[in-house]
């Protein structure tokens, strides 16, 4: 096993990939995250899954507790269906192309691609956002979505099957600008524009392109230093618990969204039942509005 690639194969008998379809999910390593939940949901729906994450997520047992662990994620999904892992920085076009090639080499086909990799650097006033934070948001999410979609579309078109799925992870902040999130909003707005443009281009090949727009999702990222809850609670002079309670009052369902609920929407958009849905940016927010 080389330093740039991890393979995992398993089939726990819980799901059989009767369709033989293969999907790549980026940003899939973090336990409790949307990417890993999406990989599991697709596995249970019968897809064979290539999980990918940044090279820093490659090695089990060497990262802090709660950090992304690609090996563990592959083992987890590999208990459901055939699964493989491949490290890739989605901001590097060569690594993204190598990820797509890995899917073909490992499974012989590529039918779906989930552009989920993301981050939130620079939760701060505009005047304090650094050039590096701006570039990081745009390169990982907007440019990463472009690179992933391009790599997937090239191989889906070449396959000539007349079928394919690309799902991009945008956000509620991709539809409404939010204070202190200028770089993040710019990237997530761009993802919706990419989605709409590509749906018009790729429809004639039978490839649908959709975006999912989560609201506040209860994942480990919420609580990371510099993240949403620590930053916004401090600004409001509230504890993290108090800020969560205040935010929940703006959600009609009265709770944060779960990663598994986002994953269920991703799996639906990848299914045959979604054949006529393309170019959409689907809210999964619990009814939350941005204030």
Secondary structure by P-SEA (a helix, b strand, c coil): ccccbbbbbbbcccccccccbbbbbccccccccaaaaaaaaaaaaccbbbbbcccccccccccccccccaaaaaaaaaacccbbbbbbccccaaaaaaaaaaaaaacccccbbbccccccccccccccccaaaaaaaaaacaaaaaaaaaaaaaaaaaaccccbbbbbbbcccccccccccaaaaaaaaaaaaaaaaaaaaccccccccbbbbbccccccccccccccaaaaaaaacccaaaaaaaaaaaccccccccaaaaaaaaaaaaccccccccccccccccccccc
